[in-house]
């Protein structure tokens, strides 16, 4: 599976969730919407295990949830929890989700951002 195919598998799994705000893909122009999610794939090392000819690819699928600043964090946190629950403990076509977690909020002039890191490992 290529990095592109891994990214598409993760995106397709995310899009199974209903009620998502606008989804902004990597290398898309900035948005002015009140709420949206931005997706970024951060591939890590790729190794080839020569004895068994098994390739491993690891990385982080970053999903950032954006909501209007100063509007409270309830809706953002509920969406963060739904996304984390949707990914944790999953295996998708030899693509194993190792962890799904969030970190501290980031405030800009206009938005409240909650990043979600979904760590994955592909073996094939």
N, C-alpha and C positions, 0 to 999 in steps of 0.2 A: 504494500500500500504506500503510495507516495504521500508527501506532506500535504499536497493539495487534497488528496482523497481523505486523509485523516481529518483535515479542516472541514471538508464538506460533510463527513459523517457526524462530526460534532455539531455543526450548524443545523443539519437536518434533525438531529435529536432535540436540539433546543427548540426548533420550530414546531415540534409536536405539542408544546405547551400552548394553551389557549389564552387569549387575553393579554398577549404581550404588547407593550408599546412599540412604537416605530423601531425597526431594527436597522442599525447603521453598520455596514460592513467595512472591513479594513480598506484604507486608502480612499474612502468616500469623503466628500466635502463636509465641513462642520455643519451642525444643525442648530436651529434656533427654536426647535420644538420644546415645550415645557417638560416632556418626559420622553425618553428613548433609551435604548441599550446599544452600546458599541461593542463590536466583536474584534478581537485581535488574537492571532495564533502566534505563540512564541515557541518555535521548535528548539529543542535542546540537542544533545548529542545523538548521533546515529552510529550504531556499531554493527558489525557483522561478526557473528559467532561462527568461525570457520569450521569447527568440528561438525556441527549440525546444520550449517548453512542457514542459520536463523538470523534474521535481521531484527534489531530492536530500535525503536524510535520513541523518544520521550519528549515531553514538552508541556506547556501550559496554555490552555485555552482561556483567555482573559475575556470575561463578560463584565462590562462596566454599566451599571444602572444609573441613569441620570434622571433626577426630578428637579422641579423648580425649587430654587433656594428659598428658605424662610417659609416653606409651606408644611413643615413638619416632616418626620421621617417614616411615618407609619406605612404609607403605600410603597415606598422604596424598600423598606425592610421586609414587608410581606412578599414582594416580588423576589427579593434576594433569597429568602427562605424557600420559596417555591422552586427557584432555579437550582439551588444547592440540593434540595431533596430530589429533584428530577435527575440529577447526574450522579449522586453518590452511590457507590456500590454497584455500578453498572459495568457490563461488558458488551461492547458493540463490535461484532466481527473482528475478533482478536485485538480489539482496542479496549484496554482496561482502564477505568477511571480509578486512579489511586487515591485522590482526595478532591474535595470540593469545599472551599472555605472563603470567607470574606475577611476584609481588613478594615482599618479605620476609614471613615468617610473623608472625602476631599471636597472642600468648598471652593467654588469659583465665584465670580461676581454674580453669576446668574443661575448656577446649578449646584445641587447637592449630588455628589457622586459616590457610589458604593461599589468598589471593585470586587469581583469574584474571581478566584483563581481555581481552575479545574485542571489538576495535574493528571496526565495520561501516559500510558505506556502501550506501545504497539509491538506485538511479537508476531512475525510471520515470515 
